[in-house]
Amino acid sequence: MSGKAAEKRLLRDWLAAGQTAVVLDHLAGGSAKRAATLLLGLVAEADYCTRMQAVSALGQVAEGLAAADLDAGRELMRRLLWSLNEESGAVPWGAPEALGEIMARDRRLAQEFVNLLISLIWPQGNYLEFPPLQAGVAWGLGRLAQAWPALVTQRGATEHLTALLIAPEAQTRGCAAWALGFLADPAAAEALRGLLADDGPCHIFEDGHLDSTTVGVVAANALARLGP
């Protein structure tokens, strides 16, 4: 096994164990660009928890990268967007989530790329039909809205996220409901109330932890954030 493959395996094991801080400490000895490249190969992991820990780590690396060199941050965003194109031949798992995580950490990148992320769930835009990717976009918008809610709401995301609340897949409905709770747009309240009895299982990654819950619980929490 090559040194790079062994390192990637070690990083994967740490991420699977939720040891993101250990991963970041390990990568701190090299360049931010190298760290980002290694983590890009891990955001597509099949295991959801490992994938999301990689997304979180990549966001933190990208924050430092963009602070030192905004163009390097832009290039990373473009690489993630390109991976969502069929012509790239890439496995795009985790790419929408990573886009949202990075934008949540750098407002300049958020202002430049938020419309492109929203377009991935806009039927007249660059619509992604694959349900797991739709769920990823919803989560990415929710993560972005945690940091900059007005930016996401003003770009019309509420309408497109609300449309995902009737998706056949519980994970998509759950991520969309979670995101809408952070947009703070009362226009979503009625649709969220319609999900309160939804017992479909979903997983929500927040603050470094994966929560296994139901769509109904997520919708109730989102409504609580919206207020009366």
C-alpha positions as CSV (number, residue, x, y, z in Angstrom):
1,M,0.0,0.0,0.0
2,S,1.4,3.4,-1.0
3,G,2.0,6.1,1.6
4,K,-0.9,8.2,0.3
5,A,-3.3,5.2,0.3
6,A,-2.2,4.3,3.9
7,E,-2.7,7.9,5.0
8,K,-6.1,8.1,3.4
9,R,-7.1,4.9,5.2
10,L,-5.9,6.3,8.5
11,L,-7.9,9.5,7.9
12,R,-11.0,7.4,7.0
13,D,-10.7,5.4,10.2
14,W,-10.4,8.6,12.3
15,L,-13.4,10.1,10.6
16,A,-15.5,7.0,11.1
17,A,-14.7,7.2,14.8
18,G,-15.8,10.8,14.9
19,Q,-12.2,12.0,15.5
20,T,-12.3,15.0,13.2
21,A,-10.0,17.0,15.5
22,V,-7.4,14.3,15.2
23,V,-7.7,14.5,11.4
24,L,-7.2,18.2,11.4
25,D,-4.2,18.0,13.7
26,H,-2.7,15.5,11.4
27,L,-3.2,17.6,8.3
28,A,-2.0,20.8,9.9
29,G,1.6,19.8,9.2
30,G,1.1,20.1,5.5
31,S,-0.4,22.6,3.1
32,A,-4.0,23.5,3.1
33,K,-4.3,22.5,-0.6
34,R,-2.9,19.1,0.1
35,A,-5.3,18.7,3.0
36,A,-8.3,19.7,0.9
37,T,-7.3,17.2,-1.8
38,L,-7.1,14.4,0.6
39,L,-10.4,15.2,2.2
40,L,-12.1,15.6,-1.2
41,G,-11.5,11.9,-1.7
42,L,-13.3,11.2,1.6
43,V,-16.4,13.3,1.2
44,A,-17.7,10.6,-1.2
45,E,-17.5,7.8,1.4
46,A,-20.4,5.3,1.3
47,D,-20.8,5.4,5.1
48,Y,-22.9,8.5,5.8
49,C,-21.3,9.3,9.2
50,T,-17.8,9.1,7.8
51,R,-18.8,11.2,4.8
52,M,-20.3,14.0,6.9
53,Q,-17.3,14.1,9.2
54,A,-15.2,14.5,6.1
55,V,-17.5,17.3,5.0
56,S,-17.0,19.0,8.3
57,A,-13.2,18.7,8.2
58,L,-13.1,19.9,4.6
59,G,-15.1,23.0,5.6
60,Q,-12.6,23.8,8.3
61,V,-9.6,23.3,6.0
62,A,-11.3,25.4,3.2
63,E,-12.0,28.2,5.7
64,G,-8.2,28.6,6.2
65,L,-7.5,28.1,2.5
66,A,-9.9,30.8,1.4
67,A,-8.7,33.2,4.1
68,A,-5.1,32.9,2.7
69,D,-6.1,32.7,-1.0
70,L,-9.6,33.3,-2.1
71,D,-8.9,32.1,-5.6
72,A,-7.9,28.7,-4.1
73,G,-11.2,28.6,-2.3
74,R,-13.0,29.3,-5.5
75,E,-11.2,26.6,-7.3
76,L,-12.2,24.1,-4.6
77,M,-15.8,25.1,-5.0
78,R,-15.6,24.7,-8.7
79,R,-14.1,21.2,-8.3
80,L,-17.0,20.2,-6.1
81,L,-19.5,21.6,-8.6
82,W,-17.8,19.8,-11.5
83,S,-18.0,16.5,-9.6
84,L,-21.8,16.9,-9.8
85,N,-21.6,16.9,-13.6
86,E,-22.1,13.5,-15.2
87,E,-19.2,14.3,-17.6
88,S,-16.8,14.4,-14.7
89,G,-17.1,10.7,-14.1
90,A,-16.8,11.4,-10.4
91,V,-18.8,9.9,-7.5
92,P,-20.5,13.1,-6.2
93,W,-21.6,11.8,-2.8
94,G,-21.0,14.6,-0.2
95,A,-20.3,17.3,-2.8
96,P,-23.5,19.3,-2.1
97,E,-23.0,19.1,1.6
98,A,-19.4,20.2,1.2
99,L,-20.5,23.2,-0.8
100,G,-22.8,24.3,1.9
101,E,-20.3,23.7,4.7
102,I,-17.6,25.7,3.0
103,M,-20.0,28.6,2.2
104,A,-21.1,28.6,5.9
105,R,-17.5,29.3,6.8
106,D,-16.7,32.0,4.2
107,R,-19.3,34.7,3.4
108,R,-17.5,35.8,0.3
109,L,-17.7,32.3,-1.2
110,A,-21.4,32.1,-0.1
111,Q,-22.3,35.3,-2.0
112,E,-20.6,34.0,-5.1
113,F,-21.9,30.4,-5.1
114,V,-25.2,30.3,-3.2
115,N,-27.2,30.6,-6.4
116,L,-25.5,27.6,-7.9
117,L,-26.3,25.5,-4.9
118,I,-29.9,26.5,-5.0
119,S,-30.1,25.8,-8.7
120,L,-29.4,22.1,-8.0
121,I,-33.0,21.8,-6.7
122,W,-34.6,24.2,-9.1
123,P,-36.4,22.4,-11.9
124,Q,-35.5,25.2,-14.4
125,G,-31.9,25.3,-13.2
126,N,-29.3,22.5,-12.8
127,Y,-31.8,20.2,-11.2
128,L,-30.4,17.0,-9.6
129,E,-32.9,14.1,-10.0
130,F,-31.0,11.6,-7.8
131,P,-32.7,11.7,-4.3
132,P,-29.6,11.3,-2.2
133,L,-28.1,14.3,-3.9
134,Q,-31.3,16.3,-3.4
135,A,-31.0,15.5,0.3
136,G,-27.4,16.7,0.2
137,V,-28.4,20.0,-1.4
138,A,-31.1,20.5,1.2
139,W,-28.6,19.8,4.0
140,G,-26.0,22.1,2.4
141,L,-28.6,25.0,2.2
142,G,-29.5,24.4,5.8
143,R,-25.9,24.5,6.9
144,L,-25.4,27.7,4.9
145,A,-28.6,29.2,6.5
146,Q,-27.2,28.5,10.0
147,A,-24.6,31.1,9.2
148,W,-26.3,33.4,6.7
149,P,-30.1,32.9,6.8
150,A,-31.0,36.1,5.0
151,L,-28.6,35.3,2.1
152,V,-30.3,32.0,1.5
153,T,-33.9,33.3,2.0
154,Q,-33.4,36.3,-0.3
155,R,-32.2,34.0,-3.1
156,G,-35.6,32.2,-3.2
157,A,-34.5,28.9,-1.5
158,T,-37.7,28.5,0.5
159,E,-39.9,27.6,-2.5
160,H,-37.5,24.9,-3.7
161,L,-36.9,23.4,-0.3
162,T,-40.6,23.4,0.4
163,A,-41.1,21.4,-2.8
164,L,-38.8,18.7,-1.4
165,L,-41.1,18.2,1.6
166,I,-43.2,15.9,-0.5
167,A,-40.3,13.9,-1.9
168,P,-40.8,10.1,-1.7
169,E,-37.6,9.6,0.3
170,A,-37.7,10.3,4.0
171,Q,-34.1,11.5,4.1
172,T,-34.8,14.2,1.5
173,R,-37.9,15.3,3.4
174,G,-36.0,15.4,6.7
175,C,-33.1,17.4,5.3
176,A,-35.4,19.9,3.6
177,A,-37.4,20.3,6.8
178,W,-34.2,20.8,8.8
179,A,-33.0,23.4,6.4
180,L,-36.2,25.4,6.4
181,G,-36.0,25.7,10.2
182,F,-32.9,27.8,9.7
183,L,-34.2,30.0,6.9
184,A,-36.6,31.6,9.3
185,D,-39.1,32.1,6.6
186,P,-42.7,31.8,7.9
187,A,-43.9,30.9,4.4
188,A,-42.7,27.4,5.1
189,A,-44.7,26.9,8.3
190,E,-47.8,25.4,6.8
191,A,-45.9,22.8,4.8
192,L,-43.8,21.9,7.8
193,R,-47.0,21.4,9.9
194,G,-48.1,18.8,7.3
195,L,-45.1,16.7,8.2
196,L,-45.6,16.5,12.0
197,A,-47.1,13.0,11.8
198,D,-44.4,11.8,9.3
199,D,-42.6,8.9,11.0
200,G,-40.2,8.3,8.1
201,P,-36.6,7.7,9.4
202,C,-33.9,10.2,8.6
203,H,-30.4,11.1,9.7
204,I,-29.4,14.7,10.5
205,F,-25.7,15.7,10.9
206,E,-25.4,18.8,13.1
207,D,-22.6,20.2,15.3
208,G,-20.3,17.2,14.5
209,H,-22.9,14.6,15.5
210,L,-25.2,12.3,13.6
211,D,-28.8,12.1,14.9
212,S,-31.1,9.3,13.8
213,T,-34.6,10.6,14.1
214,T,-37.9,11.0,12.1
215,V,-39.1,13.5,9.6
216,G,-41.9,14.5,12.0
217,V,-39.5,15.3,14.8
218,V,-37.3,17.4,12.5
219,A,-40.4,19.3,11.2
220,A,-41.4,20.0,14.8
221,N,-38.0,21.4,15.6
222,A,-38.0,23.5,12.5
223,L,-41.4,24.9,13.4
224,A,-40.1,25.8,16.9
225,R,-37.2,27.7,15.3
226,L,-39.7,29.6,13.1
227,G,-41.6,30.7,16.2
228,P,-45.3,31.3,16.6
